[in-house]
Every structure is written in structure tokens, then in C-alpha cells.
């Protein structure tokens, strides 16, 4: 994926490129849901439909050498970090051609070559991992930043507080990206946190906090640039609070009985980041359909690539096992 070189405002061409990547993530995840419901994909799958602007805005702001740790909702982060759709789809099908050679699947995929240190089925599992990586960059004198993605539910776990405490104590080059979609699986934020502004969690550690509208990819990019520059310059870690919306359930097949139909409809109609950017750029129906057809072709090709991939041998299950 091409990097944006410009430091200031983004050009129309760059924003159109952002839109295409967000659309690629959307269509990829819709295809994943389709194939999962058809019985072709194993395990649980969690999609980030509605949260594409956070993944693209943050990952486009990264520099070569920067790394990320994802969540159980990792497809968008993975594509935005540069993994090719063919490799990601092959991973979901458990093929050797997958980015993790079939070992990871959806919730445990990784692509170390491209700086993706892994999805994580443990809520908030990437937070201490990223703090350690940032410490390593600091000790080596490397101008690199480690970035952790996590949801609002993760702000209540012990490793969240431990990771942020040590990161701020040691002033490591880390950015903690809160994808605040207001739902911890099926629990609304009002029932799991006593405060409504989760950026205040950073205050307990004296950490710099930045808030941003997570549905506006341009604003996310600018905020991420600011956060990354702060961390890279040796001023310490940053808590980047992105308010976003999950347009779908917690997992594919989630009936969402905990969420009213009216709320689901409102979120889809008024908080879709693709619609927001498309309107901002005044993309015509014809232009959008052309972009969509191009993206859909890429996604369809990734399914064919995955289906024609190589199944691992049974004995491969014994490899990479450490005890």
C-alpha cells in the first residue's frame, strides 16, 4: 500500500486512495461473512465493518519500521498495514500461502515482515506486547514506534493499566489506539465504565491524550501523525482515542438482541465512514461503482487464490510448538 508523503492537508487524490482502501476492507469483510455463512471458513470471525477509517487513517500515518498489534477484529488493520488480500484470505482458509502459513486463522494471524505482530484473541493482549516492543526500540536507539489497537472493553483489564503505566514511566515510543465503539462485545460502555470520556484514563498516568472522530479518515490520519511524531521524538507514549461505530454484531452470526433495531439502523444510515468520505469528495455514483467493481474483482480473486491454495499436512500441527 502506498504511503502518504505529505505532512499537511491531504490531497483529493490521496483521499480517494483512502476511500478505495476503506472500500477494499469493507468488501473483503463482507465476502468473508458470505463465505463463513456458506460453511467454508472455520472458527469464529469478527469483522470491523464501520471502523475502517481508524485502521486506514492510523496505518497510513505509520513509517517504515513501525509495528502494530491488533485485536480479535484484525482484518482491517492487516490490510491497511500492507498485507495483500490474497495472503489474508488464504490465511482465513487455513492455507500455507496465508500470511501466517495457515497457523493463525482470523484471531491469531500475523505478518511480521510487514510489521503486523499479530491479532489477539485475548482482550487487550497486544498492549503489553507493544510496550515491550517500544522499549526495545528505545534501548536500541531506533526511530520506530509501536502501536496497539484495542477496544473500550479492554480499558478495564489489568494489563491495560500495567502497560500504560510502564510505557509512561519509561517514556517509550508507543501509541495506544482506542477504537471506542461503545460496546464491549454485548455490554454497553455505560455498564462497564464509570466515565463517559475514556481519554481520561490516560490522565491517571500523566500520558498525552488525543481525541478524534474515528469515522473521518482524514482527521484520524492527522491525529495519528501528531501522536506518532510525539512518540518518535522521545516525548513519551500517546493515548489516541478514536470514537467509532460497529455497524454489525460482535461476531458473524451475532443476533444483537442487546441492541435495538432502531439503533442499528441509525448507525448504518448516519455513521458510515465510507459514506462520509464519499460525500466529502463528491464522488458520483458512476465513479463509485467503477471503484467498487475494481475492489470487488480483487476480493473475488482472493477467494479463488485461497481455494486453490495448499492445505497444510497433519504433521505440520506439531511445528512451532514450544513448551
C-alpha positions in Angstrom: 0.0 0.0 0.0 1.3 3.4 -0.9 2.3 5.8 1.9 1.2 9.4 2.1 4.3 11.6 1.9 2.6 14.9 2.6 2.8 16.2 6.1 -0.1 18.7 5.9 -3.6 18.5 4.4 -4.3 15.5 2.2 -5.0 16.0 -1.5 -8.2 14.8 -3.2 -6.2 12.1 -4.9 -4.8 10.8 -1.6 -8.3 10.8 0.0 -9.7 8.9 -3.0 -6.9 6.4 -2.4 -8.0 6.2 1.3 -11.6 5.6 0.2 -10.6 2.8 -2.1 -8.7 1.1 0.7 -11.6 1.5 3.1 -13.9 0.1 0.5 -11.5 -2.8 -0.1 -11.6 -3.6 3.7 -15.5 -3.4 3.6 -15.9 -5.6 0.6 -13.3 -8.1 1.9 -15.1 -8.5 5.2 -18.5 -8.8 3.5 -17.0 -11.6 1.4 -15.6 -13.2 4.5 -19.0 -13.1 6.1 -20.6 -14.6 3.0 -18.0 -17.5 2.8 -18.3 -18.1 6.6 -22.0 -18.5 6.4 -21.5 -20.8 3.4 -19.5 -23.1 5.7 -16.1 -22.5 4.0 -14.3 -20.8 6.9 -13.6 -22.4 10.3 -13.8 -20.9 13.7 -15.2 -17.6 14.9 -14.8 -14.5 12.8 -15.1 -10.9 13.9 -15.4 -8.1 11.3 -14.7 -4.4 11.7 -17.4 -3.1 9.4 -17.9 0.6 10.3 -14.4 1.0 11.8 -12.4 1.1 8.5 -11.4 4.8 8.9 -9.5 4.1 12.1 -7.5 1.3 10.5 -6.7 3.2 7.3 -6.1 6.6 9.0 -3.6 5.2 11.6 -1.8 2.7 9.3 -1.3 5.2 6.5 0.4 7.5 9.1 2.9 4.9 10.0 6.5 4.9 8.7 8.6 2.0 7.6 9.8 0.1 10.6 6.8 0.9 12.8 4.8 -2.1 14.1 1.3 -2.8 15.2 -0.5 -5.3 17.4 -4.2 -5.9 16.5 -7.2 -7.3 18.2 -9.6 -10.2 17.5 -11.1 -7.9 14.9 -8.0 -7.8 12.8 -8.8 -8.0 9.0 -8.9 -4.2 8.5 -5.7 -3.5 10.4 -4.0 -6.2 8.5 -5.0 -5.0 5.0 -4.2 -1.4 6.0 -0.8 -2.4 7.2 0.1 -3.8 3.8 -0.8 -7.5 3.7 -2.1 -8.5 0.3 -5.8 -9.6 0.1 -4.7 -13.0 -1.4 -2.5 -13.7 1.6 -5.1 -12.7 4.1 -7.9 -14.7 2.5 -5.6 -17.7 2.2 -4.9 -17.4 5.9 -8.6 -17.4 6.7 -8.9 -20.6 4.7 -6.0 -22.1 6.6 -3.7 -22.4 3.6 0.1 -22.5 3.5 0.0 -19.4 1.2 -1.6 -17.4 4.0 0.3 -14.6 5.7 0.8 -16.8 8.8 1.0 -20.0 6.7 -2.3 -21.2 8.0 -1.3 -21.2 11.6 -3.2 -18.1 12.7 -6.6 -18.0 11.1 -8.7 -14.9 11.8 -8.0 -14.3 15.5 -4.3 -15.2 15.6 -3.0 -14.0 12.2 0.3 -12.1 11.9 2.6 -10.7 9.2 5.9 -9.9 10.9 7.5 -9.0 7.6 5.1 -6.1 7.2 5.2 -5.1 10.9 2.0 -6.7 12.0 2.9 -8.5 15.2 -0.4 -10.3 15.5 -4.1 -10.4 16.1 -5.0 -11.5 19.6 -8.0 -13.4 20.9 -7.1 -12.2 24.4 -8.8 -8.8 25.0 -6.1 -6.2 25.2 -3.4 -8.8 24.7 -1.4 -6.5 22.4 -1.0 -3.7 25.0 1.9 -5.2 27.0 3.4 -6.7 23.8 3.6 -3.2 22.2 5.0 -1.6 25.4 7.8 -4.2 25.3 8.5 -3.6 21.6 8.6 0.2 22.1 11.1 -0.3 25.0 13.3 -2.4 22.6 13.2 0.4 20.0 14.1 2.9 22.7 17.0 0.8 24.1 18.4 0.3 20.5 18.1 3.9 19.6 15.8 3.1 16.7 13.4 5.8 15.4 10.4 3.4 15.4 7.0 3.4 17.1 4.9 0.5 18.3 1.1 0.9 18.0 -1.5 -1.1 19.9 -5.2 -1.3 18.8 -7.8 -2.2 21.4 -11.5 -1.6 22.2 -13.2 0.2 25.1 -13.8 -3.1 26.9 -10.0 -3.6 27.2 -9.6 -0.4 29.2 -10.9 -2.3 32.2 -8.4 -5.1 32.3 -5.2 -5.2 34.4 -2.8 -5.3 31.5 -4.2 -2.1 30.1 -3.2 -0.2 33.2 0.1 -2.1 33.6 1.1 -1.4 30.0 0.2 2.3 30.1 1.8 2.7 33.5 5.2 1.3 32.3 5.0 2.9 28.9 4.7 6.4 30.5 7.2 5.6 33.3 9.8 4.7 30.7 8.7 7.2 28.1 8.7 4.6 25.4 7.7 5.4 21.7 4.3 3.8 21.8 0.8 4.9 20.6 -2.2 3.3 22.2 -5.2 3.5 19.8 -8.6 3.1 21.5 -11.2 2.1 18.9 -14.1 3.2 21.1 -17.3 1.7 19.5 -19.2 1.9 22.8 -19.7 -1.9 23.0 -17.6 -4.5 24.9 -18.9 -7.4 23.0 -22.6 -7.1 24.1 -22.1 -4.8 27.1 -22.7 -1.1 26.5 -20.0 1.2 27.7 -22.3 2.8 30.3 -22.4 -0.5 32.1 -18.7 -1.3 32.1 -17.1 2.1 32.7 -18.0 4.7 35.3 -16.7 7.5 33.0 -18.0 8.5 29.5 -14.8 10.1 28.3 -12.3 7.2 28.2 -9.4 9.5 27.2 -9.4 10.5 30.9 -8.0 7.0 31.6 -4.7 8.3 30.2 -4.7 11.1 32.8 -4.0 8.6 35.6 -0.6 8.0 34.1 0.2 11.6 33.0 0.0 10.4 29.4 -0.7 12.7 26.5 -4.2 12.0 25.1 -5.6 13.0 21.7 -9.3 12.6 20.8 -10.5 12.2 17.2 -13.7 11.4 15.2 -12.9 7.8 14.2 -15.4 8.0 11.3 -13.4 10.8 9.5 -10.3 9.1 8.0 -8.6 12.4 7.2 -8.9 13.5 10.8 -7.7 10.1 12.1 -4.7 10.4 9.8 -3.8 13.9 11.1 -4.3 12.8 14.7 -2.2 9.7 14.2 0.6 11.7 12.6 0.6 14.0 15.6 0.7 11.1 18.0 3.4 9.2 16.1 5.6 12.3 15.8 5.2 12.9 19.6 6.2 9.3 20.4 9.0 9.2 17.8 10.6 12.4 19.1 11.2 10.9 22.6 8.4 12.7 24.4 6.7 9.5 25.5 3.7 7.5 24.6 0.3 8.8 23.4 -3.2 7.7 24.0 -5.2 8.1 20.8 -8.9 8.0 21.5 -10.9 7.3 18.3 -14.7 7.4 18.6 -16.1 4.9 16.1 -19.1 2.7 15.4 -19.5 -1.0 14.9 -22.2 -1.4 12.2 -22.5 -5.1 12.8 -22.6 -7.6 15.6 -19.7 -8.6 17.8 -19.1 -11.7 15.6 -20.5 -13.1 12.4 -23.9 -14.5 13.3 -24.4 -12.4 16.4 -28.2 -11.8 16.6 -27.6 -8.5 18.5 -30.5 -9.0 20.9 -28.8 -6.5 23.2 -29.1 -3.7 20.6 -32.4 -2.2 19.3 -33.2 -2.3 15.6 -33.6 1.4 15.6 -30.1 2.0 16.9 -28.6 -0.5 14.3 -30.5 1.3 11.5 -29.4 4.8 12.7 -25.7 3.8 12.9 -25.8 2.4 9.4 -27.6 5.4 8.0 -25.7 8.2 9.7 -22.3 6.9 10.8 -20.8 5.0 7.9 -17.2 6.3 7.3 -17.3 5.3 3.6 -20.5 7.4 3.0 -19.0 10.3 4.9 -15.8 10.3 2.8 -17.7 9.7 -0.4 -19.9 12.7 0.2 -16.9 14.8 1.2 -15.1 14.0 -2.1 -18.4 14.4 -4.0 -17.8 11.0 -5.7 -20.5 10.4 -8.3 -22.5 7.1 -8.5 -20.6 6.2 -11.7 -17.2 6.8 -10.1 -18.1 4.9 -7.0 -19.5 1.9 -9.0 -16.3 1.8 -11.0 -14.1 1.8 -7.8 -16.4 -0.8 -6.2 -16.2 -3.1 -9.3 -12.4 -2.9 -9.2 -12.3 -3.7 -5.5 -14.8 -6.5 -5.8 -12.6 -8.1 -8.5 -9.7 -8.0 -6.2 -11.7 -9.6 -3.4 -13.2 -12.3 -5.6 -9.7 -13.1 -6.9 -8.5 -13.5 -3.3 -11.2 -16.2 -2.7 -10.1 -18.1 -5.8 -6.5 -17.8 -4.7 -7.3 -19.2 -1.3 -9.4 -22.1 -2.5 -6.6 -23.1 -4.8 -4.1 -22.9 -2.0 -2.1 -25.6 -0.3 -3.6 -27.4 2.7 -1.1 -28.0 5.5 -0.1 -31.6 6.3 -1.4 -33.1 9.6 2.2 -33.3 10.9 2.5 -29.5 10.5 0.4 -29.1 13.6 3.5 -30.2 15.6 5.7 -27.5 14.2 6.3 -24.2 16.0 5.1 -25.6 19.3 7.0 -24.6 22.4 6.6 -25.9 25.9 
